[in-house]
């Protein structure tokens, strides 16, 4: 996927210089719904990213790995496009 990620962002909690993304933002990047991403995490098809308390912090390596997994699941027919799950 030729998606480049600009990891530093301004969010509700201010500037995020560490460049971590939320699970919802990662779901959007991956083209899956938030519940689907949570299901893939629960099924251990995608490894859990670093946690900060109860919040998942996705770095660029986590996102790239998830992209590879989601692409493979799409190719194998184990995952449908967003909105058709």
C-alpha positions as CSV (number, residue, x, y, z in Angstrom):
1,X,0.0,0.0,0.0
2,X,1.6,3.2,-1.0
3,X,0.3,5.1,2.1
4,X,2.8,7.3,3.7
5,X,2.1,8.1,7.3
6,X,2.9,11.4,8.9
7,X,3.1,10.3,12.4
8,X,3.4,13.6,14.3
9,X,0.0,15.2,14.6
10,X,-2.2,17.6,16.5
11,X,-5.1,15.9,18.3
12,X,-7.6,16.6,21.0
13,X,-4.8,16.1,23.6
14,X,-2.4,18.5,21.9
15,X,0.7,17.8,19.8
16,X,1.8,14.2,19.6
17,X,5.5,14.4,18.8
18,X,5.9,10.7,19.4
19,X,3.9,10.1,16.3
20,X,1.5,7.5,17.8
21,X,-1.8,6.9,16.2
22,X,-5.1,5.8,17.9
23,X,-6.7,2.5,17.1
24,X,-9.5,4.4,15.2
25,X,-6.9,6.2,13.1
26,X,-5.1,3.0,12.3
27,X,-8.4,1.3,11.3
28,X,-9.0,4.2,8.9
29,X,-5.5,3.8,7.4
30,X,-6.1,0.1,7.0
31,X,-9.5,0.5,5.4
32,X,-11.3,-1.6,8.1
33,X,-13.8,-0.7,10.7
34,X,-12.7,0.0,14.3
35,X,-14.6,-3.2,15.6
36,X,-12.9,-5.3,12.9
37,X,-9.4,-4.1,14.0
38,X,-10.3,-4.8,17.6
39,X,-11.5,-8.3,16.5
40,X,-8.2,-8.9,14.6
41,X,-6.3,-7.9,17.8
42,X,-8.4,-10.2,20.0
43,X,-7.8,-13.1,17.6
44,X,-4.1,-12.3,17.7
45,X,-3.9,-12.0,13.9
46,X,-2.3,-8.6,14.5
47,X,0.0,-8.2,17.5
48,X,-1.0,-5.7,20.2
49,X,0.9,-2.4,19.9
50,X,2.4,-0.7,22.9
51,X,-0.1,0.2,25.6
52,X,-0.1,3.4,27.6
53,X,-2.5,2.6,30.4
54,X,-5.6,1.3,28.5
55,X,-4.7,3.2,25.3
56,X,-3.0,1.5,22.4
57,X,-0.2,3.5,20.9
58,X,0.5,2.5,17.3
59,X,3.9,3.5,15.8
60,X,4.7,3.3,12.1
61,X,6.2,-0.2,12.4
62,X,3.0,-1.4,14.0
63,X,0.9,0.1,11.2
64,X,3.1,-1.3,8.5
65,X,2.9,-4.8,10.0
66,X,-0.9,-4.5,10.3
67,X,-1.1,-3.4,6.6
68,X,0.7,-6.5,5.5
69,X,-1.6,-8.7,7.6
70,X,-4.8,-7.0,6.4
71,X,-3.6,-7.1,2.7
72,X,-3.0,-10.9,3.1
73,X,-6.4,-11.4,4.8
74,X,-8.1,-9.5,1.9
75,X,-6.2,-11.6,-0.7
76,X,-7.2,-14.8,1.0
77,X,-10.8,-13.8,1.2
78,X,-10.8,-13.8,5.0
79,X,-11.6,-10.1,5.2
80,X,-14.0,-8.0,3.2
81,X,-13.7,-4.3,2.3
82,X,-15.0,-1.8,4.9
83,X,-18.7,-1.5,4.9
84,X,-19.2,-5.0,3.6
85,X,-18.2,-7.0,6.7
